[in-house]
Amino acid sequence: MSLPSADSALGRLMATLPRAGRVEWIGLRPAREAPMTEVSAAEAVAGAGLVGDRYAGGSGKRGVTLLQAEHLPAIAALAGHATVAPALLRRNVVVSGIPLIALKGRRFRIGTVLLEGTGECDPCARMELALGPGGFNAMRGHGGLTARVLQGGVFRVGDAVRAEDE
């Protein structure tokens, strides 16, 4: 699916992100079945991903996974929980204040790291184990975004998340 032309009214609306977001949480998945490791900073490597994460060195399209902080209460409610810890959802970065879906197919920065949104991060069957029965469906539509690292560096909790001007 291609985005509307930037010259169209809809294209201009889709490209308008007047506020920066903020990194609220960072986690690394050291191995497939291993628990997430919460960190205050992560090193991103261009074309690879996050140092210490199991997806680093893969295709790069899923080098970083991001989750919308504002979706955490919805996921918790749909899964029948009062709250949900970000580590249970196995995404690398929880972001608030900017709609992640608007970054799909776009370049954006977390601190000085340049990323490109490559697609939606659909839930996997592990969500049934993490959240209980119905966990997979609770995550549908709330799974977040995958991104590739175009320019590496270090980012931290509290860093701004900004769309790059085209």
C-alpha positions as a Markdown table, in Angstrom:
| # | Residue | x | y | z |
|---|---|---|---|---|
| 1 | Met | 0.0 | 0.0 | 0.0 |
| 2 | Ser | 1.5 | 3.3 | -1.0 |
| 3 | Leu | 1.0 | 6.5 | 0.9 |
| 4 | Pro | -1.1 | 9.4 | -0.6 |
| 5 | Ser | 0.9 | 12.0 | -2.5 |
| 6 | Ala | 2.3 | 14.7 | -0.2 |
| 7 | Asp | 0.6 | 17.2 | -2.5 |
| 8 | Ser | -2.9 | 15.9 | -1.7 |
| 9 | Ala | -4.9 | 17.1 | 1.3 |
| 10 | Leu | -4.8 | 13.6 | 2.9 |
| 11 | Gly | -1.1 | 13.3 | 2.2 |
| 12 | Arg | -0.5 | 16.6 | 4.0 |
| 13 | Leu | -2.5 | 15.5 | 7.0 |
| 14 | Met | -0.7 | 12.1 | 7.2 |
| 15 | Ala | 2.7 | 13.9 | 7.1 |
| 16 | Thr | 1.8 | 16.4 | 9.8 |
| 17 | Leu | 3.2 | 15.3 | 13.2 |
| 18 | Pro | 3.6 | 18.6 | 15.1 |
| 19 | Arg | 4.7 | 17.1 | 18.4 |
| 20 | Ala | 7.7 | 14.8 | 19.3 |
| 21 | Gly | 7.2 | 11.6 | 21.1 |
| 22 | Arg | 9.2 | 10.3 | 24.1 |
| 23 | Val | 11.0 | 7.0 | 24.8 |
| 24 | Glu | 9.4 | 5.6 | 28.0 |
| 25 | Trp | 11.0 | 2.2 | 28.2 |
| 26 | Ile | 13.7 | 0.2 | 26.5 |
| 27 | Gly | 14.2 | -3.6 | 26.6 |
| 28 | Leu | 16.4 | -6.2 | 24.9 |
| 29 | Arg | 15.6 | -9.8 | 24.0 |
| 30 | Pro | 18.9 | -11.6 | 24.5 |
| 31 | Ala | 17.5 | -14.9 | 23.1 |
| 32 | Arg | 14.3 | -16.4 | 21.7 |
| 33 | Glu | 12.8 | -17.7 | 25.0 |
| 34 | Ala | 14.8 | -15.5 | 27.4 |
| 35 | Pro | 13.1 | -12.8 | 29.4 |
| 36 | Met | 13.4 | -9.2 | 28.3 |
| 37 | Thr | 16.2 | -7.1 | 29.9 |
| 38 | Glu | 15.2 | -3.6 | 30.8 |
| 39 | Val | 17.9 | -1.0 | 30.0 |
| 40 | Ser | 18.1 | 2.8 | 30.3 |
| 41 | Ala | 20.0 | 3.1 | 27.0 |
| 42 | Ala | 20.5 | 1.0 | 23.8 |
| 43 | Glu | 23.1 | 1.1 | 21.1 |
| 44 | Ala | 21.6 | 0.8 | 17.5 |
| 45 | Val | 23.8 | -0.4 | 14.7 |
| 46 | Ala | 22.9 | 0.5 | 11.1 |
| 47 | Gly | 21.6 | -2.4 | 9.1 |
| 48 | Ala | 21.6 | -4.7 | 12.1 |
| 49 | Gly | 19.5 | -3.6 | 15.1 |
| 50 | Leu | 20.2 | -3.2 | 18.8 |
| 51 | Val | 23.3 | -4.5 | 20.4 |
| 52 | Gly | 22.4 | -7.3 | 22.8 |
| 53 | Asp | 19.0 | -8.1 | 21.1 |
| 54 | Arg | 18.4 | -11.4 | 19.4 |
| 55 | Tyr | 17.3 | -9.7 | 16.2 |
| 56 | Ala | 20.6 | -7.8 | 15.8 |
| 57 | Gly | 22.3 | -8.9 | 12.6 |
| 58 | Gly | 19.2 | -10.3 | 10.9 |
| 59 | Ser | 17.6 | -8.8 | 7.9 |
| 60 | Gly | 17.4 | -5.4 | 9.6 |
| 61 | Lys | 13.8 | -4.9 | 8.7 |
| 62 | Arg | 12.9 | -5.8 | 12.3 |
| 63 | Gly | 16.0 | -4.3 | 13.9 |
| 64 | Val | 13.9 | -2.4 | 16.4 |
| 65 | Thr | 10.3 | -3.0 | 17.5 |
| 66 | Leu | 8.3 | -0.2 | 19.0 |
| 67 | Leu | 5.1 | -0.1 | 21.0 |
| 68 | Gln | 2.7 | 2.8 | 21.7 |
| 69 | Ala | 2.6 | 3.6 | 25.4 |
| 70 | Glu | -1.0 | 4.8 | 25.1 |
| 71 | His | -2.0 | 1.2 | 23.9 |
| 72 | Leu | -0.8 | -0.4 | 27.1 |
| 73 | Pro | -4.1 | 0.2 | 29.1 |
| 74 | Ala | -6.1 | -1.0 | 26.1 |
| 75 | Ile | -4.1 | -4.2 | 25.8 |
| 76 | Ala | -4.4 | -4.8 | 29.6 |
| 77 | Ala | -8.2 | -4.3 | 29.5 |
| 78 | Leu | -8.6 | -6.6 | 26.5 |
| 79 | Ala | -6.5 | -9.2 | 28.2 |
| 80 | Gly | -8.4 | -8.9 | 31.5 |
| 81 | His | -5.5 | -7.4 | 33.5 |
| 82 | Ala | -5.3 | -4.1 | 35.5 |
| 83 | Thr | -1.9 | -3.3 | 33.9 |
| 84 | Val | 0.6 | -4.9 | 31.6 |
| 85 | Ala | 4.4 | -4.6 | 32.0 |
| 86 | Pro | 6.1 | -3.6 | 28.7 |
| 87 | Ala | 8.6 | -6.5 | 29.1 |
| 88 | Leu | 5.7 | -9.1 | 28.7 |
| 89 | Leu | 5.0 | -7.7 | 25.2 |
| 90 | Arg | 8.5 | -8.3 | 24.0 |
| 91 | Arg | 9.0 | -5.0 | 22.1 |
| 92 | Asn | 12.2 | -3.0 | 22.3 |
| 93 | Val | 11.0 | 0.5 | 22.8 |
| 94 | Val | 7.8 | 1.9 | 24.3 |
| 95 | Val | 7.0 | 5.4 | 23.0 |
| 96 | Ser | 4.4 | 8.0 | 24.1 |
| 97 | Gly | 3.1 | 11.2 | 22.5 |
| 98 | Ile | 3.5 | 10.3 | 18.8 |
| 99 | Pro | 1.3 | 7.9 | 16.8 |
| 100 | Leu | 3.7 | 5.1 | 15.8 |
| 101 | Ile | 1.5 | 4.0 | 12.9 |
| 102 | Ala | 2.1 | 7.4 | 11.3 |
| 103 | Leu | 5.8 | 6.4 | 11.1 |
| 104 | Lys | 5.2 | 3.4 | 9.0 |
| 105 | Gly | 7.1 | 3.9 | 5.7 |
| 106 | Arg | 8.8 | 7.0 | 7.1 |
| 107 | Arg | 12.1 | 8.0 | 8.5 |
| 108 | Phe | 12.3 | 9.1 | 12.1 |
| 109 | Arg | 14.8 | 9.7 | 14.9 |
| 110 | Ile | 15.1 | 8.5 | 18.4 |
| 111 | Gly | 17.6 | 10.9 | 19.8 |
| 112 | Thr | 20.3 | 10.9 | 17.1 |
| 113 | Val | 19.5 | 7.4 | 15.8 |
| 114 | Leu | 17.8 | 7.4 | 12.4 |
| 115 | Leu | 15.3 | 4.7 | 11.7 |
| 116 | Glu | 12.7 | 3.8 | 9.0 |
| 117 | Gly | 9.4 | 2.3 | 9.9 |
| 118 | Thr | 9.1 | -1.0 | 8.0 |
| 119 | Gly | 5.8 | -2.4 | 9.0 |
| 120 | Glu | 3.3 | -3.3 | 11.7 |
| 121 | Cys | 4.6 | -5.6 | 14.5 |
| 122 | Asp | 1.9 | -8.2 | 14.6 |
| 123 | Pro | 1.5 | -10.3 | 17.8 |
| 124 | Cys | 2.8 | -13.8 | 18.0 |
| 125 | Ala | 1.4 | -16.9 | 19.7 |
| 126 | Arg | 3.7 | -16.1 | 22.7 |
| 127 | Met | 1.1 | -13.5 | 23.8 |
| 128 | Glu | -1.2 | -16.3 | 24.9 |
| 129 | Leu | 1.5 | -17.4 | 27.4 |
| 130 | Ala | 2.4 | -13.9 | 28.4 |
| 131 | Leu | -1.1 | -12.5 | 28.8 |
| 132 | Gly | -3.2 | -15.6 | 29.2 |
| 133 | Pro | -6.1 | -16.8 | 27.0 |
| 134 | Gly | -7.0 | -14.1 | 24.5 |
| 135 | Gly | -3.6 | -12.4 | 24.8 |
| 136 | Phe | -3.0 | -12.8 | 21.1 |
| 137 | Asn | -6.3 | -11.0 | 20.2 |
| 138 | Ala | -5.7 | -8.4 | 22.9 |
| 139 | Met | -2.6 | -7.4 | 21.0 |
| 140 | Arg | -4.1 | -7.3 | 17.5 |
| 141 | Gly | -4.1 | -3.8 | 16.2 |
| 142 | His | -1.9 | -2.8 | 19.2 |
| 143 | Gly | 1.3 | -4.6 | 18.3 |
| 144 | Gly | 3.3 | -1.6 | 17.3 |
| 145 | Leu | 5.9 | -1.0 | 14.6 |
| 146 | Thr | 9.0 | -2.6 | 13.2 |
| 147 | Ala | 11.9 | -0.4 | 12.1 |
| 148 | Arg | 15.3 | -0.7 | 10.5 |
| 149 | Val | 18.3 | 1.2 | 11.7 |
| 150 | Leu | 19.6 | 3.6 | 9.0 |
| 151 | Gln | 22.1 | 5.5 | 11.1 |
| 152 | Gly | 23.3 | 4.1 | 14.4 |
| 153 | Gly | 24.1 | 5.5 | 17.8 |
| 154 | Val | 22.9 | 5.4 | 21.3 |
| 155 | Phe | 19.4 | 6.4 | 22.5 |
| 156 | Arg | 18.0 | 6.6 | 26.1 |
| 157 | Val | 14.8 | 6.6 | 28.0 |
| 158 | Gly | 13.5 | 10.2 | 27.9 |
| 159 | Asp | 14.9 | 10.9 | 24.3 |
| 160 | Ala | 12.6 | 12.5 | 21.8 |
| 161 | Val | 11.1 | 10.6 | 18.9 |
| 162 | Arg | 10.6 | 12.8 | 15.8 |
| 163 | Ala | 9.5 | 12.2 | 12.3 |
| 164 | Glu | 12.1 | 13.3 | 9.7 |
| 165 | Asp | 10.9 | 16.0 | 7.3 |
| 166 | Glu | 10.7 | 14.5 | 3.9 |
